[in-house]
Amino acid sequence: MIFNFNKKYNIFGIDVYILCIIFILMIFSLLGIYSAGNSSGNSLKYIYIQFIAFFIGFICIFVFSKINYKYYEHSYKLIYILSLIILISVLIFGSTKRGTKGWFDFGFISFQPVEIAKILFILSFSSFIDLNERKIKKIYFFIFSLIMFFVHLILIMMQPDFSSTLSYFPVVLILFFIIGVKSFYILCSIVFFIFLISVPFFKIIINSVLILETFQEKIITVFTNVIFFLKTGYKIFYFITILLFLIIYCLMFLKKNKIKVKWFYIFCLFCSMLIGCIGSIFIEKYLKDYQRKRLIVFINPNIDSKGAGYNIIQSKITIGSGKLLGKGFMNGSQTQFGFLPEQHTDFIFSSICEEFGWVISQLIIILYFVLIYRAFVIAKKSHDRYGYLVAIGIATMFCFYVIMNIGMAIGIMPVTGVPLLLLSYGGSSVFSSLCAIGILCSIDINNRYY
């Protein structure tokens, strides 16, 4: 075997594989941003900010790698309070960009604090569930854990920043599963999440169906009546009716198959559904028109090919035009002539695919795979559960961002504005990502030598 990824190679104690991956991604990030910014004349500005973010981030990797991660475990209350102060401060003093009040603008530079809040949440939440190991089977522990999660969720939705809230769900569910929370409680969490997003999504699907001309008038009339009913103000009544129908159906199914289920479990499922439905009202309230349109065109981009569906269509064209080896640096027509929107941020992967081709795009995917794999290796070799949980949380977060962004670029995920960490333009995401990697390196170093 030529490459043994389990063998340790270190630079100043830091995993050399991780450093090499970050360095290669930085090179492609700077090249992609320079090329993508050429059409708007902002290449040098974007490169300067991105390079500074990487430079500071590399310093943070070495700093955080030398700090024993175990110090965070016993300071989890302070860390969690700090994350809340950050999120509340941005709501009071923050500036608004693209409809989201989620930035601290210092004039010469702006920063998105939610990126740091996510890392602080992983550190504090992992510590909380680890220190309360003996209570993990108790319902009140599960509820209190969800409260910690919901507070962050609510504060971020008040900005509103829907894409950032999505990254919390997989992290929380994976950590619940690892720590040994009852499967039923995890099921309740999944049911809550499904109902939280299903009602707004259901309405959006109906709206998209009404746009299509292939459906018969009778079906369209039914859908129109459903939409009218949803807009009449009786949403709570509608939710409860649907929930009762589902519960009665489940009870009949269980009775028919002679399966006995405690009423407590049924009550908990009902509460999960109800709270999810009520929460969906607030989700729908904060969803902006362009976000609704993004979900509609995800189902069929051709519905609005010159509007909301334009991004997805152009992204697919850009990726396909690169073919095997690409058109060459600064030679991508879609990128250079500005046909691809947000080509230095959300769709930088598409831009790189066009100019560097399929081969380099697969190399980038492999690099992310190895980075996430190294994070799981660090978690597996951790001597204590806290380091294990933190490493898994960070790995899950990276995995979510990679799947969502690349999936968005190739059209299998809705456009949510999720960046491709370490590649997309954005000093906040680069800085926070490298801080997270520094914490990963700390877990690795302290479990290697102590």
C-alpha positions as CSV (number, residue, x, y, z in Angstrom):
1,M,0.0,0.0,0.0
2,I,1.6,3.3,-1.1
3,F,-0.3,5.6,1.2
4,N,-1.0,4.5,4.8
5,F,-3.4,7.1,6.2
6,N,-3.3,5.6,9.6
7,K,0.4,6.2,10.0
8,K,1.3,9.3,11.9
9,Y,3.3,12.1,10.2
10,N,3.5,15.4,12.1
11,I,4.7,18.9,11.7
12,F,5.1,20.6,15.1
13,G,2.9,17.8,16.4
14,I,0.1,18.5,13.9
15,D,-1.2,15.9,11.6
16,V,0.6,16.5,8.3
17,Y,-2.3,15.1,6.2
18,I,-4.6,17.7,7.6
19,L,-2.1,20.5,7.0
20,C,-1.5,19.3,3.4
21,I,-5.2,19.1,2.7
22,I,-5.8,22.6,4.0
23,F,-2.9,24.0,2.0
24,I,-4.1,22.4,-1.3
25,L,-7.7,23.6,-0.7
26,M,-6.3,27.1,0.0
27,I,-4.5,27.1,-3.3
28,F,-7.6,26.1,-5.2
29,S,-9.7,28.5,-3.2
30,L,-7.4,31.5,-4.1
31,L,-7.2,30.4,-7.7
32,G,-11.0,29.9,-8.0
33,I,-11.8,33.2,-6.2
34,Y,-9.3,35.1,-8.4
35,S,-10.8,33.7,-11.5
36,A,-14.4,34.1,-10.4
37,G,-13.9,37.7,-9.2
38,N,-12.4,38.7,-12.5
39,S,-15.7,39.3,-14.2
40,S,-16.7,41.9,-11.5
41,G,-13.2,43.4,-11.2
42,N,-12.9,42.4,-7.5
43,S,-10.3,39.7,-7.9
44,L,-7.5,41.4,-5.8
45,K,-10.0,42.5,-3.1
46,Y,-11.4,38.9,-2.7
47,I,-7.9,37.4,-2.8
48,Y,-6.6,39.8,-0.2
49,I,-9.4,39.1,2.3
50,Q,-9.3,35.3,1.7
51,F,-5.5,35.2,2.1
52,I,-5.7,37.2,5.3
53,A,-8.4,34.8,6.7
54,F,-6.2,31.8,5.8
55,F,-3.1,33.4,7.4
56,I,-4.9,34.2,10.6
57,G,-6.6,30.7,10.5
58,F,-3.3,28.9,10.2
59,I,-2.0,30.8,13.3
60,C,-5.2,29.7,15.1
61,I,-4.6,26.1,14.2
62,F,-1.2,26.2,15.9
63,V,-2.6,28.2,18.9
64,F,-5.6,26.0,19.5
65,S,-3.6,22.8,18.9
66,K,-1.4,23.8,21.9
67,I,-4.4,24.4,24.2
68,N,-5.5,21.3,26.0
69,Y,-9.1,20.7,24.7
70,K,-10.0,19.3,28.2
71,Y,-10.1,22.8,29.5
72,Y,-13.2,23.4,27.5
73,E,-15.1,20.6,29.1
74,H,-15.3,22.1,32.6
75,S,-16.0,25.6,31.2
76,Y,-19.0,24.6,29.1
77,K,-21.4,26.9,30.9
78,L,-19.2,29.9,30.2
79,I,-18.7,28.8,26.6
80,Y,-22.4,28.4,26.1
81,I,-23.2,31.8,27.6
82,L,-20.5,33.3,25.4
83,S,-22.1,31.8,22.3
84,L,-25.5,33.3,23.4
85,I,-23.9,36.7,24.0
86,I,-22.5,36.6,20.5
87,L,-25.8,35.7,18.9
88,I,-27.7,38.3,20.9
89,S,-25.1,41.0,20.2
90,V,-25.4,40.6,16.5
91,L,-29.2,41.0,16.7
92,I,-28.7,44.3,18.6
93,F,-25.6,45.8,17.0
94,G,-25.2,43.8,13.8
95,S,-25.5,45.1,10.3
96,T,-27.9,43.7,7.6
97,K,-26.6,42.1,4.4
98,R,-28.8,40.3,1.9
99,G,-31.7,40.5,4.3
100,T,-29.9,38.9,7.2
101,K,-28.9,40.9,10.3
102,G,-26.0,38.6,11.1
103,W,-22.8,40.6,10.6
104,F,-20.5,42.7,12.6
105,D,-19.3,45.4,10.3
106,F,-16.0,47.1,11.3
107,G,-15.7,49.2,8.2
108,F,-12.5,47.6,6.8
109,I,-13.8,44.1,7.5
110,S,-17.0,42.4,8.4
111,F,-17.5,39.2,10.4
112,Q,-20.4,36.7,10.7
113,P,-20.4,35.6,14.4
114,V,-22.8,32.6,13.9
115,E,-19.8,30.8,12.4
116,I,-18.0,31.0,15.7
117,A,-21.2,30.3,17.7
118,K,-21.5,26.9,15.9
119,I,-18.1,25.8,17.2
120,L,-18.8,27.1,20.7
121,F,-22.1,25.1,20.6
122,I,-20.3,21.9,19.7
123,L,-17.8,22.4,22.6
124,S,-20.5,23.2,25.2
125,F,-23.1,20.7,24.1
126,S,-20.6,17.9,23.9
127,S,-19.5,18.7,27.4
128,F,-23.0,18.9,28.8
129,I,-24.1,15.5,27.5
130,D,-20.7,14.0,28.6
131,L,-20.9,15.3,32.1
132,N,-24.4,14.1,32.5
133,E,-23.7,10.6,31.3
134,R,-25.7,8.9,34.0
135,K,-28.8,10.9,33.1
136,I,-28.8,10.2,29.4
137,K,-31.8,7.8,29.7
138,K,-33.9,10.4,31.5
139,I,-36.6,12.4,29.7
140,Y,-35.7,15.6,31.5
141,F,-32.1,15.4,30.3
142,F,-33.3,15.0,26.8
143,I,-35.6,18.0,27.1
144,F,-32.9,20.2,28.7
145,S,-30.5,19.2,25.9
146,L,-33.1,20.3,23.3
147,I,-33.6,23.6,25.1
148,M,-29.9,24.3,24.7
149,F,-30.3,23.6,21.0
150,F,-33.6,25.5,20.6
151,V,-32.1,28.7,22.1
152,H,-29.4,28.8,19.5
153,L,-32.0,27.9,16.8
154,I,-34.4,30.7,17.7
155,L,-31.6,33.4,18.0
156,I,-30.2,32.4,14.5
157,M,-33.7,32.3,12.9
158,M,-34.3,35.8,14.3
159,Q,-31.5,37.1,12.0
160,P,-32.9,35.2,9.9
161,D,-30.2,32.8,8.7
162,F,-32.1,29.6,7.7
163,S,-29.0,27.9,6.2
164,S,-27.0,28.1,9.4
165,T,-29.7,26.5,11.4
166,L,-29.7,23.5,9.2
167,S,-26.1,22.6,10.2
168,Y,-27.2,22.2,13.8
169,F,-29.6,19.3,13.2
170,P,-27.2,16.6,12.0
171,V,-24.7,17.5,14.7
172,V,-27.2,17.2,17.5
173,L,-28.8,14.0,16.2
174,I,-25.4,12.3,15.7
175,L,-24.2,13.3,19.2
176,F,-27.5,12.1,20.7
177,F,-26.9,8.7,19.0
178,I,-23.3,8.4,20.1
179,I,-23.9,9.3,23.8
180,G,-26.6,6.6,24.0
181,V,-29.8,8.6,24.2
182,K,-32.8,6.3,23.9
183,S,-33.7,5.5,20.3
184,F,-37.3,6.6,21.0
185,Y,-36.1,10.1,22.0
186,I,-34.0,10.3,18.8
187,L,-37.1,9.2,16.9
188,C,-39.0,12.1,18.5
189,S,-36.3,14.5,17.4
190,I,-36.4,13.3,13.9
191,V,-40.2,13.5,13.8
192,F,-40.0,17.1,15.2
193,F,-37.6,18.1,12.5
194,I,-39.7,16.5,9.7
195,F,-42.8,18.3,10.8
196,L,-40.8,21.5,11.4
197,I,-39.9,21.8,7.7
198,S,-42.6,19.6,6.1
199,V,-45.5,22.1,6.4
200,P,-43.8,25.1,4.7
201,F,-42.3,22.7,2.2
202,F,-45.7,21.1,1.5
203,K,-47.2,24.5,0.8
204,I,-44.3,25.3,-1.5
205,I,-44.7,22.0,-3.4
206,I,-48.4,22.8,-3.9
207,N,-47.5,26.2,-5.3
208,S,-45.1,24.6,-7.7
209,V,-47.7,22.1,-8.8
210,L,-50.1,24.9,-9.6
211,I,-47.5,26.4,-11.9
212,L,-47.3,23.2,-14.0
213,E,-49.7,23.0,-16.9
214,T,-49.9,19.2,-17.2
215,F,-52.3,18.6,-14.3
216,Q,-56.0,18.3,-14.8
217,E,-58.3,21.1,-13.7
218,K,-60.0,19.0,-11.1
219,I,-56.7,18.3,-9.3
220,I,-55.7,22.0,-9.6
221,T,-59.0,23.0,-8.0
222,V,-58.4,20.6,-5.1
223,F,-54.9,22.0,-4.5
224,T,-56.2,25.6,-4.8
225,N,-58.8,24.9,-2.1
226,V,-56.1,23.4,0.1
227,I,-53.9,26.5,-0.3
228,F,-56.9,28.7,0.5
229,F,-57.6,26.7,3.6
230,L,-54.0,27.1,4.7
231,K,-54.2,30.8,4.3
232,T,-57.4,31.3,6.3
233,G,-55.7,31.5,9.7
234,Y,-56.8,28.0,11.0
235,K,-53.4,26.5,10.8
236,I,-53.3,25.2,14.4
237,F,-56.6,23.5,13.8
238,Y,-55.4,22.0,10.6
239,F,-52.2,20.7,12.2
240,I,-54.0,19.1,15.2
241,T,-56.5,17.5,12.8
242,I,-53.7,15.9,10.7
243,L,-51.8,14.8,13.9
244,L,-54.9,13.1,15.3
245,F,-55.6,11.4,12.1
246,L,-52.0,10.1,12.0
247,I,-52.1,8.9,15.6
248,I,-55.4,7.2,15.1
249,Y,-54.2,5.5,12.0
250,C,-51.0,4.3,13.9
251,L,-53.1,3.0,16.8
252,M,-55.3,1.0,14.4
253,F,-52.2,-0.4,12.7
254,L,-50.6,-1.4,16.0
255,K,-53.9,-2.9,17.3
256,K,-54.4,-4.9,14.1
257,N,-50.9,-6.3,14.4
258,K,-51.3,-6.9,18.2
259,I,-48.4,-4.6,19.1
260,K,-48.7,-3.0,22.5
261,V,-47.3,0.5,22.9
262,K,-47.3,2.6,26.1
263,W,-49.5,5.7,26.1
264,F,-46.5,7.7,27.2
265,Y,-44.7,7.0,23.9
266,I,-47.8,8.0,22.0
267,F,-48.1,11.2,24.0
268,C,-44.4,12.1,23.4
269,L,-44.7,11.5,19.6
270,F,-47.8,13.6,19.6
271,C,-46.0,16.4,21.4
272,S,-43.1,16.2,19.0
273,M,-45.4,16.5,16.0
274,L,-47.4,19.3,17.6
275,I,-44.4,21.3,18.6
276,G,-42.9,20.7,15.2
277,C,-46.0,22.0,13.5
278,I,-46.2,25.1,15.7
279,G,-42.5,25.7,15.0
280,S,-43.1,25.5,11.3
281,I,-45.4,28.5,11.6
282,F,-42.4,30.6,12.7
283,I,-40.2,29.0,10.1
284,E,-42.7,30.0,7.4
285,K,-42.9,33.5,8.8
286,Y,-39.1,34.0,8.5
287,L,-38.8,32.4,5.1
288,K,-38.3,35.1,2.5
289,D,-39.7,35.0,-1.0
290,Y,-36.4,34.1,-2.6
291,Q,-36.0,31.1,-0.3
292,R,-39.5,29.8,-1.2
293,K,-38.6,30.2,-4.8
294,R,-35.4,28.3,-4.3
295,L,-37.4,25.3,-3.0
296,I,-39.8,25.5,-5.8
297,V,-37.1,25.5,-8.5
298,F,-35.3,22.7,-6.7
299,I,-38.3,20.5,-7.8
300,N,-38.2,21.8,-11.3
301,P,-35.7,24.6,-12.2
302,N,-37.4,25.2,-15.6
303,I,-40.5,26.6,-13.7
304,D,-38.5,29.9,-13.4
305,S,-35.5,29.4,-15.6
306,K,-34.7,33.1,-15.9
307,G,-35.4,33.8,-12.2
308,A,-34.9,31.6,-9.2
309,G,-34.0,28.5,-11.3
310,Y,-31.3,30.4,-13.2
311,N,-28.6,29.6,-10.6
312,I,-29.1,25.8,-10.7
313,I,-29.4,25.7,-14.5
314,Q,-26.2,27.8,-15.0
315,S,-24.4,25.7,-12.3
316,K,-25.1,22.5,-14.2
317,I,-24.1,24.0,-17.5
318,T,-20.8,25.3,-15.9
319,I,-19.9,21.9,-14.4
320,G,-20.7,20.1,-17.6
321,S,-18.8,22.4,-19.9
322,G,-15.5,21.7,-18.0
323,K,-15.5,18.1,-19.2
324,L,-12.5,16.0,-18.2
325,L,-9.6,18.5,-18.0
326,G,-11.4,21.8,-18.0
327,K,-11.1,24.9,-20.1
328,G,-8.0,26.2,-18.3
329,F,-7.5,28.8,-15.6
330,M,-9.2,32.1,-16.5
331,N,-10.7,30.6,-19.6
332,G,-14.1,29.4,-18.4
333,S,-16.8,31.2,-20.4
334,Q,-19.5,30.7,-17.9
335,T,-17.3,32.1,-15.1
336,Q,-15.4,34.9,-17.0
337,F,-18.6,36.3,-18.6
338,G,-20.5,36.2,-15.4
339,F,-23.2,33.8,-16.4
340,L,-22.7,31.8,-13.2
341,P,-24.1,33.7,-10.2
342,E,-22.3,33.7,-6.8
343,Q,-19.4,32.0,-8.5
344,H,-16.9,33.0,-5.8
345,T,-19.1,31.9,-2.9
346,D,-22.0,29.4,-3.2
347,F,-21.0,28.1,-6.6
348,I,-17.2,28.1,-6.5
349,F,-17.2,24.4,-7.0
350,S,-19.0,24.8,-10.3
351,S,-16.5,27.5,-11.4
352,I,-13.5,25.2,-10.5
353,C,-15.1,22.3,-12.4
354,E,-15.4,24.4,-15.5
355,E,-11.8,25.7,-15.5
356,F,-10.0,22.7,-14.0
357,G,-12.2,19.9,-15.1
358,W,-13.6,16.6,-13.7
359,V,-10.2,15.3,-12.6
360,I,-9.5,18.3,-10.2
361,S,-13.1,18.3,-9.0
362,Q,-12.8,14.7,-8.0
363,L,-9.4,15.5,-6.3
364,I,-11.2,18.1,-4.2
365,I,-13.9,15.7,-3.2
366,I,-11.2,13.1,-2.2
367,L,-9.4,15.8,-0.1
368,Y,-12.6,16.5,1.8
369,F,-13.2,12.8,2.3
370,V,-9.7,12.3,3.7
371,L,-10.1,15.4,5.9
372,I,-13.4,14.1,7.4
373,Y,-11.8,10.6,7.6
374,R,-8.9,12.0,9.6
375,A,-11.4,13.7,12.0
376,F,-13.1,10.4,12.6
377,V,-9.7,8.7,13.2
378,I,-8.9,11.3,15.8
379,A,-12.3,10.8,17.4
380,K,-11.8,7.0,17.5
381,K,-8.3,7.3,19.1
382,S,-9.5,9.7,21.7
383,H,-8.9,8.5,25.3
384,D,-11.9,10.3,26.7
385,R,-15.5,10.6,25.6
386,Y,-15.5,14.4,25.5
387,G,-12.7,14.5,22.9
388,Y,-14.6,11.8,21.0
389,L,-17.8,13.8,20.9
390,V,-16.2,17.1,19.9
391,A,-14.3,15.4,17.1
392,I,-17.4,13.7,15.8
393,G,-19.4,17.0,16.1
394,I,-16.8,18.8,14.0
395,A,-16.5,16.0,11.4
396,T,-20.3,15.9,11.1
397,M,-20.4,19.7,10.6
398,F,-17.8,19.5,7.8
399,C,-19.6,16.5,6.2
400,F,-22.9,18.4,6.2
401,Y,-21.4,21.5,4.5
402,V,-19.6,19.5,1.8
403,I,-22.7,17.4,0.9
404,M,-25.0,20.4,0.9
405,N,-22.8,22.7,-1.2
406,I,-21.7,20.2,-3.8
407,G,-25.2,18.7,-3.9
408,M,-26.5,22.2,-4.4
409,A,-24.0,22.8,-7.3
410,I,-25.1,19.6,-9.2
411,G,-28.8,20.1,-8.5
412,I,-29.5,17.3,-6.1
413,M,-29.9,19.7,-3.1
414,P,-31.9,22.9,-2.8
415,V,-30.0,26.2,-3.0
416,T,-29.6,27.2,0.6
417,G,-26.5,29.5,0.6
418,V,-24.3,27.0,2.4
419,P,-20.6,27.7,1.7
420,L,-18.1,25.0,0.8
421,L,-15.8,25.3,3.8
422,L,-12.2,26.2,3.1
423,L,-13.0,26.8,-0.6
424,S,-15.8,29.4,-0.8
425,Y,-15.0,33.1,-0.4
426,G,-15.7,34.2,3.1
427,G,-13.3,35.2,5.9
428,S,-15.8,34.1,8.7
429,S,-16.2,30.6,7.5
430,V,-12.5,30.1,6.7
431,F,-11.5,31.5,10.2
432,S,-14.0,29.4,12.1
433,S,-13.2,26.2,10.1
434,L,-9.5,26.5,10.8
435,C,-10.3,27.2,14.5
436,A,-12.3,23.9,14.5
437,I,-9.4,22.1,12.9
438,G,-7.1,23.5,15.5
439,I,-9.3,22.0,18.2
440,L,-9.2,18.7,16.3
441,C,-5.4,18.8,16.3
442,S,-5.5,19.5,20.1
443,I,-7.5,16.3,20.6
444,D,-5.1,14.4,18.4
445,I,-1.9,15.7,20.1
446,N,-3.2,15.4,23.7
447,N,-4.3,11.8,23.1
448,R,-1.1,10.9,21.4
449,Y,1.4,12.1,24.0
450,Y,-0.6,11.9,27.3
